[in-house]
Amino acid sequence: MSRFPWLAAAALGGFLGTPGVAPAQFIGGFGGAAMVPRPPLGGALYPRIPNIGFGVQYRYGLNTPFGSYQYGRTVFGPVGYYFAASNANRSSYLYPPAGSGYMSGGVANPALAAAQADLARAQNAAAGAAMSAKGAVHEQWAYEKIGVPGVKGVKLGADTPEAVAKAVATTDEREIATGEPLNHILVAASAAEKKAGKVESAFLPPDLLADLVFTGPKADAMNLLRRGGRLDFPVGFDAPALADARAVLEREFTAAASPVLLGKAADPSKAAKLEAAVAEARKVLAPQIREMSFEDAAAARRFLNQMDSAARTFKAPGTAGLIDPAWRVEGTNAAGLVKHLSRHNLLFGPAAAGTEDRYVAAHRGLATYLFALTDAQKK
């Protein structure tokens, strides 16, 4: 046999006897290798050729005042032969290279966090100062006009119902924001007006009136209309499948609401079209509900219920004057608010989040108005 065939046979023998890579791993450079039979040439030769390999995983961590950083890296390579050249990947004579790695971490600036906390404290202090200033202005008005030094000075007499006396005396913002104290005062003031006649009452500006929420048979229409005829669709109506239904609702609501926003009666035929649009929107919404979160689905259903209630209100008589256009520009006073709500059988609903101060201001105005009414009856 010539020299070349001998060399070829020796190379083949060395090739078949050389171990390949197999998955086994140790952390931080310490560990061992594992015998795992693998078929580098396919199933036909399995398990004739055993393969031996190992992996090295490196982990680095660093903690700083600005956050923590971590870095990890995994390296595979055949045992012994040519490891120095293959320590950055997984390689064998018959396998393609492979490797993996990761990095994670975060950063925070303590100075920025402190500045944000300072800003939050300043905002809270400013909000409190604004409320105190509004209260002082009202109490000065009450003292000058009707001789009452604020809500604390209101005394309605021994024959006043306990619920009304409590409603007037409360200064708890959370309790006032439920609307219940306001409703007790509203009913008492409406009854007292019939005996006392006209008396002085506090001014209620447009921005305060815009944030009051009402309940009652016409309340859904009232609450929707007081946004100036602009519908505030919930998130669920952002779905592309509801785009057409949304456009139709906007168009029909605008048509039905326009006369009412001017203080006139609604057109029943336009109200009927709005009612039909709401019914169609329900059909389109039904299959989309499954794709929404519970909160978004509930908000979408509640919105259509409000729209349906508004459509029924528009179809019924008595919509003229439901919205007073002057409220949006000039505001009104406590006497005007009581008269309007009594005429349309409306009560106060719970305040929306962030509008509690509006309810506190309305409470002051209504409480002092009720005192003026009861005081006028004694004269």
The 8 nearest C-alpha neighbors of each residue, nearest first, counted from 0:
[[1, 4, 2, 5, 3, 6, 8, 7],
 [0, 2, 3, 4, 5, 6, 7, 8],
 [1, 3, 5, 4, 6, 0, 7, 8],
 [2, 4, 6, 5, 1, 7, 0, 8],
 [5, 3, 7, 6, 2, 1, 8, 0],
 [6, 4, 8, 2, 3, 7, 9, 1],
 [5, 7, 3, 9, 4, 8, 10, 2],
 [8, 6, 4, 10, 5, 9, 3, 11],
 [7, 9, 11, 5, 10, 6, 4, 12],
 [10, 8, 12, 6, 11, 7, 13, 5],
 [9, 11, 13, 7, 12, 8, 14, 6],
 [12, 10, 14, 8, 13, 9, 7, 15],
 [11, 13, 9, 15, 14, 10, 16, 8],
 [14, 12, 10, 16, 11, 15, 17, 9],
 [13, 15, 11, 17, 12, 16, 10, 9],
 [16, 14, 12, 13, 17, 11, 48, 18],
 [15, 17, 13, 14, 12, 18, 48, 11],
 [16, 18, 14, 15, 13, 19, 50, 80],
 [19, 17, 50, 51, 49, 16, 20, 77],
 [20, 18, 50, 51, 91, 77, 52, 17],
 [21, 19, 52, 77, 51, 50, 91, 76],
 [20, 22, 52, 51, 50, 35, 23, 53],
 [23, 21, 53, 52, 24, 20, 54, 35],
 [24, 22, 53, 54, 33, 32, 21, 52],
 [23, 25, 54, 53, 55, 22, 26, 30],
 [26, 24, 30, 29, 55, 54, 28, 27],
 [27, 25, 56, 28, 29, 55, 24, 57],
 [26, 28, 57, 56, 29, 55, 25, 58],
 [27, 29, 55, 26, 25, 30, 56, 57],
 [30, 28, 25, 27, 26, 31, 55, 24],
 [31, 29, 25, 28, 26, 24, 32, 27],
 [30, 32, 33, 25, 29, 53, 24, 23],
 [31, 33, 53, 52, 23, 51, 34, 30],
 [32, 34, 23, 51, 35, 31, 52, 53],
 [35, 33, 51, 50, 36, 49, 32, 21],
 [34, 36, 50, 21, 33, 37, 49, 51],
 [35, 37, 49, 50, 46, 34, 48, 38],
 [36, 38, 50, 49, 39, 35, 46, 45],
 [39, 37, 45, 41, 40, 42, 44, 46],
 [38, 40, 41, 93, 37, 94, 48, 19],
 [41, 39, 38, 44, 42, 43, 93, 45],
 [42, 40, 38, 43, 39, 44, 45, 37],
 [41, 43, 45, 44, 38, 40, 46, 39],
 [42, 44, 41, 45, 40, 38, 46, 47],
 [45, 43, 42, 47, 46, 41, 38, 40],
 [46, 44, 38, 42, 47, 43, 48, 37],
 [45, 47, 48, 36, 44, 38, 37, 49],
 [46, 48, 45, 44, 49, 36, 38, 37],
 [49, 47, 46, 50, 45, 36, 38, 37],
 [48, 50, 36, 37, 35, 18, 47, 46],
 [51, 49, 19, 18, 20, 36, 21, 35],
 [50, 52, 20, 21, 34, 19, 18, 33],
 [53, 51, 20, 21, 77, 78, 32, 22],
 [52, 54, 23, 24, 32, 75, 22, 76],
 [53, 55, 24, 75, 74, 23, 25, 56],
 [54, 56, 74, 28, 73, 25, 26, 24],
 [57, 55, 73, 26, 72, 27, 74, 54],
 [58, 56, 72, 27, 71, 73, 55, 59],
 [59, 57, 71, 70, 72, 56, 60, 69],
 [58, 60, 70, 69, 71, 57, 61, 68],
 [61, 59, 69, 68, 70, 58, 62, 67],
 [60, 62, 68, 67, 69, 63, 59, 66],
 [63, 61, 67, 66, 68, 60, 64, 65],
 [62, 64, 65, 66, 67, 61, 68, 106],
 [65, 63, 66, 62, 109, 108, 107, 67],
 [66, 64, 107, 63, 106, 108, 109, 67],
 [67, 65, 106, 63, 105, 107, 64, 62],
 [66, 68, 62, 104, 61, 105, 63, 69],
 [69, 67, 104, 61, 60, 103, 62, 105],
 [70, 68, 60, 103, 59, 104, 102, 61],
 [69, 71, 102, 59, 58, 101, 60, 103],
 [72, 70, 58, 101, 57, 100, 102, 59],
 [71, 73, 100, 57, 56, 101, 99, 58],
 [72, 74, 56, 99, 55, 100, 57, 98],
 [75, 73, 55, 88, 54, 87, 86, 56],
 [76, 74, 89, 54, 88, 53, 86, 55],
 [75, 77, 89, 90, 85, 86, 82, 52],
 [78, 76, 52, 20, 19, 82, 79, 91],
 [79, 77, 52, 80, 76, 51, 82, 53],
 [80, 78, 82, 77, 81, 76, 83, 18],
 [79, 81, 82, 78, 77, 83, 17, 18],
 [80, 82, 83, 84, 79, 85, 77, 78],
 [83, 81, 85, 84, 80, 86, 79, 76],
 [84, 82, 81, 85, 86, 80, 87, 79],
 [83, 85, 82, 81, 86, 87, 76, 88],
 [86, 84, 82, 87, 76, 83, 88, 90],
 [85, 87, 88, 83, 76, 82, 84, 74],
 [88, 86, 85, 74, 75, 89, 98, 84],
 [89, 87, 98, 75, 97, 74, 86, 96],
 [88, 90, 75, 97, 96, 76, 98, 74],
 [91, 89, 96, 76, 94, 95, 88, 85],
 [92, 90, 94, 93, 19, 20, 77, 89],
 [91, 93, 94, 90, 19, 95, 39, 14],
 [92, 94, 91, 39, 95, 40, 90, 19],
 [95, 93, 91, 90, 92, 96, 39, 89],
 [94, 96, 90, 97, 93, 91, 89, 92],
 [97, 95, 90, 89, 88, 94, 98, 91],
 [98, 96, 89, 88, 95, 90, 99, 75],
 [97, 99, 88, 89, 74, 73, 96, 75],
 [100, 98, 73, 72, 101, 97, 74, 88],
 [101, 99, 72, 71, 73, 102, 98, 70],
 [100, 102, 71, 70, 72, 103, 99, 69],
 [101, 103, 70, 69, 71, 104, 100, 68],
 [104, 102, 69, 68, 70, 101, 105, 67],
 [105, 103, 68, 67, 69, 102, 106, 66],
 [106, 104, 66, 67, 68, 107, 103, 65],
 [105, 107, 66, 65, 108, 67, 104, 68],
 [108, 106, 65, 66, 109, 105, 112, 111],
 [107, 109, 111, 110, 65, 112, 106, 64],
 [110, 108, 112, 111, 113, 107, 65, 64],
 [109, 111, 113, 108, 112, 114, 115, 107],
 [112, 110, 114, 108, 113, 109, 115, 107],
 [113, 111, 109, 115, 114, 110, 116, 108],
 [112, 114, 116, 110, 111, 115, 109, 117],
 [115, 113, 111, 117, 116, 112, 118, 110],
 [116, 114, 118, 112, 117, 113, 111, 119],
 [115, 117, 113, 119, 118, 114, 120, 112],
 [118, 116, 114, 120, 115, 119, 121, 113],
 [117, 119, 121, 115, 116, 120, 122, 114],
 [120, 118, 122, 116, 121, 117, 123, 115],
 [121, 119, 117, 123, 118, 122, 124, 116],
 [120, 122, 118, 124, 119, 123, 125, 117],
 [123, 121, 125, 119, 124, 120, 126, 118],
 [124, 122, 126, 120, 125, 121, 127, 119],
 [123, 125, 121, 127, 122, 126, 128, 120],
 [126, 124, 128, 122, 127, 123, 121, 129],
 [127, 125, 129, 123, 128, 124, 122, 130],
 [126, 128, 124, 130, 125, 129, 131, 123],
 [127, 129, 125, 131, 126, 130, 132, 124],
 [130, 128, 132, 126, 131, 127, 125, 133],
 [129, 131, 133, 127, 132, 128, 134, 126],
 [130, 132, 128, 134, 129, 133, 135, 127],
 [131, 133, 129, 135, 134, 130, 128, 136],
 [134, 132, 130, 136, 135, 131, 129, 137],
 [133, 135, 131, 137, 132, 136, 138, 130],
 [134, 136, 132, 138, 133, 137, 131, 139],
 [137, 135, 133, 139, 134, 138, 132, 140],
 [136, 138, 140, 134, 139, 135, 141, 133],
 [137, 139, 149, 141, 135, 140, 136, 148],
 [140, 138, 142, 136, 137, 141, 135, 143],
 [141, 139, 137, 143, 138, 142, 144, 136],
 [142, 140, 138, 144, 147, 139, 143, 145],
 [141, 143, 146, 147, 148, 139, 140, 144],
 [142, 144, 140, 141, 146, 145, 139, 147],
 [145, 143, 141, 142, 140, 146, 199, 147],
 [144, 146, 141, 147, 142, 143, 371, 199],
 [145, 147, 142, 143, 144, 141, 148, 140],
 [146, 148, 142, 141, 152, 149, 145, 153],
 [149, 147, 142, 152, 138, 141, 146, 150],
 [150, 148, 138, 151, 152, 147, 141, 142],
 [149, 151, 153, 152, 363, 367, 366, 168],
 [152, 150, 149, 153, 168, 148, 154, 147],
 [151, 153, 148, 150, 149, 147, 154, 168],
 [152, 154, 150, 151, 370, 147, 155, 367],
 [155, 153, 156, 152, 370, 164, 151, 157],
 [156, 154, 159, 370, 153, 373, 157, 164],
 [155, 157, 158, 159, 154, 373, 164, 374],
 [156, 158, 159, 155, 160, 154, 161, 164],
 [157, 159, 156, 160, 155, 161, 164, 163],
 [158, 160, 157, 156, 155, 161, 164, 163],
 [161, 159, 163, 162, 164, 158, 157, 165],
 [160, 162, 164, 163, 165, 159, 166, 158],
 [163, 161, 165, 164, 160, 166, 183, 180],
 [164, 162, 166, 160, 165, 161, 183, 184],
 [163, 165, 161, 167, 166, 162, 168, 160],
 [166, 164, 168, 162, 163, 167, 169, 161],
 [167, 165, 180, 163, 164, 168, 169, 162],
 [166, 168, 164, 165, 366, 169, 163, 184],
 [167, 169, 165, 166, 164, 151, 170, 150],
 [170, 168, 166, 171, 167, 165, 175, 174],
 [169, 171, 172, 168, 175, 174, 359, 150],
 [172, 170, 174, 173, 169, 175, 176, 359],
 [173, 171, 175, 174, 176, 170, 359, 355],
 [174, 172, 176, 175, 171, 177, 355, 170],
 [173, 175, 171, 176, 172, 177, 180, 178],
 [174, 176, 172, 177, 173, 178, 180, 171],
 [177, 175, 173, 350, 178, 174, 355, 349],
 [178, 176, 349, 175, 174, 179, 350, 173],
 [177, 179, 349, 347, 181, 176, 348, 175],
 [178, 180, 182, 181, 177, 183, 175, 347],
 [181, 179, 166, 183, 182, 178, 175, 184],
 [180, 182, 184, 178, 179, 183, 185, 362],
 [181, 183, 185, 179, 184, 180, 347, 346],
 [184, 182, 180, 186, 185, 163, 181, 187],
 [183, 185, 187, 181, 182, 186, 188, 163],
 [184, 186, 182, 188, 183, 187, 181, 189],
 [185, 187, 189, 183, 188, 184, 182, 190],
 [188, 186, 184, 190, 189, 185, 191, 183],
 [189, 187, 191, 185, 369, 190, 186, 184],
 [188, 190, 186, 192, 187, 191, 185, 337],
 [189, 191, 187, 188, 192, 193, 186, 194],
 [190, 192, 188, 193, 194, 189, 372, 195],
 [193, 191, 195, 189, 194, 196, 190, 188],
 [192, 194, 191, 190, 195, 196, 189, 188],
 [195, 193, 192, 191, 196, 376, 190, 372],
 [196, 194, 376, 192, 375, 372, 193, 191],
 [197, 195, 192, 194, 193, 198, 372, 375],
 [196, 198, 195, 199, 192, 372, 334, 375],
 [199, 197, 200, 371, 196, 372, 375, 195],
 [198, 200, 201, 197, 144, 368, 371, 145],
 [201, 199, 368, 333, 334, 332, 198, 202],
 [200, 202, 364, 332, 333, 203, 199, 368],
 [201, 203, 332, 331, 204, 333, 200, 330],
 [202, 204, 332, 331, 330, 207, 201, 333],
 [205, 203, 330, 207, 206, 202, 208, 331],
 [206, 204, 330, 208, 327, 207, 326, 209],
 [207, 205, 209, 208, 204, 210, 327, 330],
 [208, 206, 357, 205, 209, 204, 210, 203],
 [207, 209, 205, 211, 210, 206, 204, 203],
 [208, 210, 206, 207, 211, 205, 225, 226],
 [211, 209, 208, 207, 212, 354, 206, 357],
 [210, 212, 208, 209, 213, 350, 207, 358],
 [213, 211, 348, 347, 350, 210, 222, 349],
 [212, 214, 347, 348, 346, 218, 345, 211],
 [215, 213, 218, 346, 348, 345, 347, 212],
 [214, 216, 218, 345, 217, 346, 344, 213],
 [215, 217, 218, 214, 344, 345, 219, 312],
 [218, 216, 215, 220, 219, 312, 221, 345],
 [217, 219, 214, 221, 215, 220, 213, 216],
 [220, 218, 222, 305, 221, 309, 217, 223],
 [221, 219, 309, 223, 218, 222, 217, 224],
 [220, 222, 218, 224, 219, 223, 225, 217],
 [223, 221, 219, 225, 224, 220, 218, 212],
 [224, 222, 220, 221, 225, 226, 219, 228],
 [225, 223, 228, 221, 226, 222, 227, 220],
 [224, 226, 227, 222, 223, 221, 209, 228],
 [227, 225, 224, 228, 229, 223, 222, 230],
 [226, 228, 225, 229, 224, 260, 223, 230],
 [227, 229, 224, 226, 253, 230, 256, 223],
 [230, 228, 227, 226, 231, 224, 223, 253],
 [229, 231, 232, 228, 249, 223, 226, 252],
 [230, 232, 229, 233, 226, 223, 302, 234],
 [233, 231, 230, 236, 234, 302, 235, 299],
 [232, 234, 235, 236, 299, 298, 231, 302],
 [235, 233, 236, 237, 295, 232, 299, 298],
 [234, 236, 237, 295, 233, 299, 238, 296],
 [235, 237, 238, 234, 241, 233, 232, 245],
 [236, 238, 235, 234, 239, 241, 242, 233],
 [237, 239, 236, 240, 241, 235, 242, 234],
 [240, 238, 242, 241, 237, 236, 243, 245],
 [239, 241, 238, 242, 243, 283, 287, 244],
 [242, 240, 244, 239, 238, 243, 236, 245],
 [241, 243, 245, 239, 244, 240, 246, 238],
 [244, 242, 246, 245, 241, 247, 240, 239],
 [245, 243, 247, 241, 280, 246, 242, 248],
 [244, 246, 242, 248, 243, 247, 241, 249],
 [245, 247, 243, 249, 248, 244, 250, 242],
 [248, 246, 250, 244, 249, 245, 251, 243],
 [249, 247, 245, 251, 250, 246, 252, 276],
 [250, 248, 246, 252, 247, 251, 253, 245],
 [249, 251, 247, 253, 248, 252, 246, 254],
 [252, 250, 273, 254, 248, 253, 249, 247],
 [251, 253, 255, 249, 254, 250, 256, 248],
 [252, 254, 256, 250, 251, 255, 257, 249],
 [253, 255, 251, 252, 256, 257, 250, 269],
 [256, 254, 269, 252, 270, 253, 257, 251],
 [255, 257, 253, 259, 254, 258, 252, 260],
 [256, 258, 260, 259, 254, 253, 255, 261],
 [259, 257, 263, 261, 260, 265, 256, 264],
 [260, 258, 263, 262, 261, 256, 257, 265],
 [259, 261, 257, 258, 262, 322, 256, 324],
 [262, 260, 259, 258, 263, 324, 257, 322],
 [261, 263, 320, 259, 260, 319, 322, 323],
 [264, 262, 319, 259, 258, 261, 320, 265],
 [263, 265, 319, 318, 259, 258, 266, 262],
 [266, 264, 313, 259, 258, 267, 318, 255],
 [265, 267, 269, 268, 270, 255, 264, 314],
 [268, 266, 314, 270, 269, 271, 265, 313],
 [269, 267, 271, 270, 266, 272, 314, 255],
 [270, 268, 272, 255, 271, 267, 266, 273],
 [269, 271, 267, 273, 310, 268, 255, 272],
 [272, 270, 274, 268, 269, 273, 267, 275],
 [273, 271, 275, 269, 274, 270, 276, 251],
 [274, 272, 276, 270, 251, 271, 275, 252],
 [273, 275, 271, 277, 272, 276, 310, 307],
 [276, 274, 272, 278, 273, 277, 279, 271],
 [277, 275, 273, 279, 274, 278, 248, 280],
 [276, 278, 280, 274, 275, 279, 273, 307],
 [277, 279, 275, 281, 276, 280, 274, 282],
 [280, 278, 276, 282, 281, 277, 275, 283],
 [279, 281, 277, 283, 282, 244, 278, 284],
 [282, 280, 284, 278, 279, 283, 285, 277],
 [283, 281, 279, 280, 285, 284, 278, 286],
 [282, 284, 280, 281, 285, 279, 286, 241],
 [283, 285, 281, 287, 282, 286, 280, 288],
 [284, 286, 282, 287, 288, 283, 281, 289],
 [287, 285, 288, 284, 289, 283, 282, 290],
 [288, 286, 284, 289, 285, 290, 291, 283],
 [287, 289, 291, 290, 285, 286, 296, 284],
 [290, 288, 287, 291, 286, 292, 285, 296],
 [289, 291, 288, 287, 292, 286, 296, 235],
 [292, 290, 288, 289, 296, 295, 293, 235],
 [291, 293, 295, 294, 296, 290, 289, 288],
 [292, 294, 296, 295, 297, 291, 298, 288],
 [293, 295, 297, 292, 296, 298, 291, 299],
 [296, 294, 298, 292, 297, 235, 293, 291],
 [295, 297, 299, 293, 298, 294, 291, 288],
 [298, 296, 294, 300, 299, 295, 301, 293],
 [297, 299, 301, 295, 296, 300, 302, 294],
 [300, 298, 296, 302, 297, 301, 235, 233],
 [301, 299, 297, 303, 302, 298, 304, 296],
 [300, 302, 304, 298, 299, 303, 297, 305],
 [303, 301, 305, 299, 304, 300, 298, 306],
 [302, 304, 306, 300, 305, 301, 307, 299],
 [303, 305, 301, 307, 302, 306, 308, 300],
 [306, 304, 308, 302, 303, 219, 307, 309],
 [305, 307, 303, 309, 304, 308, 310, 302],
 [308, 306, 304, 310, 309, 305, 303, 274],
 [307, 309, 305, 311, 310, 306, 304, 219],
 [310, 308, 220, 312, 306, 307, 311, 219],
 [309, 311, 313, 307, 270, 312, 308, 274],
 [312, 310, 314, 308, 313, 309, 315, 307],
 [311, 313, 309, 315, 310, 314, 217, 308],
 [312, 314, 310, 311, 265, 315, 270, 309],
 [315, 313, 267, 311, 312, 270, 310, 316],
 [314, 316, 312, 313, 311, 317, 318, 267],
 [317, 315, 318, 314, 313, 264, 312, 319],
 [316, 318, 319, 315, 264, 321, 320, 343],
 [319, 317, 264, 321, 316, 320, 265, 313],
 [320, 318, 264, 263, 262, 321, 317, 259],
 [319, 321, 262, 322, 323, 318, 263, 259],
 [322, 320, 318, 319, 323, 262, 259, 221],
 [323, 321, 320, 262, 260, 324, 259, 221],
 [322, 324, 325, 326, 262, 320, 321, 261],
 [325, 323, 326, 327, 261, 322, 262, 260],
 [326, 324, 328, 329, 323, 327, 330, 331],
 [327, 325, 330, 324, 329, 328, 323, 205],
 [328, 326, 205, 325, 324, 330, 329, 209],
 [329, 327, 325, 326, 330, 205, 324, 204],
 [328, 330, 325, 326, 327, 205, 331, 204],
 [331, 329, 326, 205, 204, 203, 328, 327],
 [330, 332, 203, 335, 202, 326, 329, 204],
 [333, 331, 202, 203, 335, 201, 334, 200],
 [332, 334, 336, 335, 200, 201, 365, 364],
 [335, 333, 337, 332, 336, 200, 338, 368],
 [336, 334, 338, 332, 333, 337, 331, 339],
 [337, 335, 333, 339, 338, 334, 340, 332],
 [338, 336, 334, 340, 335, 339, 341, 185],
 [337, 339, 335, 341, 336, 340, 342, 334],
 [340, 338, 336, 342, 341, 337, 335, 343],
 [339, 341, 345, 337, 343, 342, 338, 344],
 [342, 340, 344, 338, 339, 343, 337, 345],
 [341, 343, 339, 340, 344, 338, 345, 337],
 [342, 344, 340, 341, 345, 339, 321, 217],
 [345, 343, 341, 342, 340, 215, 346, 216],
 [346, 344, 340, 215, 343, 214, 213, 341],
 [347, 345, 214, 213, 182, 215, 348, 340],
 [348, 346, 213, 178, 214, 212, 182, 181],
 [347, 349, 213, 212, 214, 178, 350, 346],
 [350, 348, 177, 178, 176, 351, 212, 347],
 [351, 349, 176, 355, 354, 212, 177, 352],
 [350, 352, 354, 353, 349, 355, 212, 210],
 [353, 351, 354, 350, 355, 176, 349, 356],
 [352, 354, 355, 351, 356, 350, 357, 210],
 [355, 353, 356, 357, 352, 351, 350, 210],
 [354, 356, 358, 357, 176, 353, 350, 359],
 [355, 357, 359, 358, 354, 360, 130, 353],
 [358, 356, 360, 355, 207, 359, 354, 361],
 [357, 359, 361, 355, 356, 360, 176, 362],
 [358, 360, 356, 362, 357, 361, 363, 175],
 [359, 361, 357, 363, 362, 358, 356, 364],
 [362, 360, 358, 364, 363, 359, 365, 357],
 [363, 361, 359, 365, 360, 364, 366, 358],
 [364, 362, 360, 366, 361, 365, 150, 367],
 [363, 365, 361, 201, 362, 367, 366, 333],
 [364, 366, 368, 362, 367, 363, 333, 361],
 [367, 365, 369, 363, 368, 167, 364, 362],
 [366, 368, 370, 369, 364, 365, 371, 363],
 [369, 367, 365, 371, 200, 370, 366, 364],
 [368, 370, 372, 366, 188, 367, 371, 365],
 [369, 371, 367, 373, 372, 368, 374, 155],
 [372, 370, 374, 368, 369, 373, 375, 367],
 [371, 373, 369, 375, 370, 374, 195, 191],
 [374, 372, 376, 370, 375, 371, 369, 155],
 [373, 375, 371, 376, 372, 377, 370, 378],
 [374, 376, 372, 373, 377, 378, 195, 371],
 [377, 375, 195, 373, 374, 378, 372, 194],
 [378, 376, 375, 374, 373, 195, 372, 194],
 [377, 375, 376, 374, 195, 373, 372, 371]]
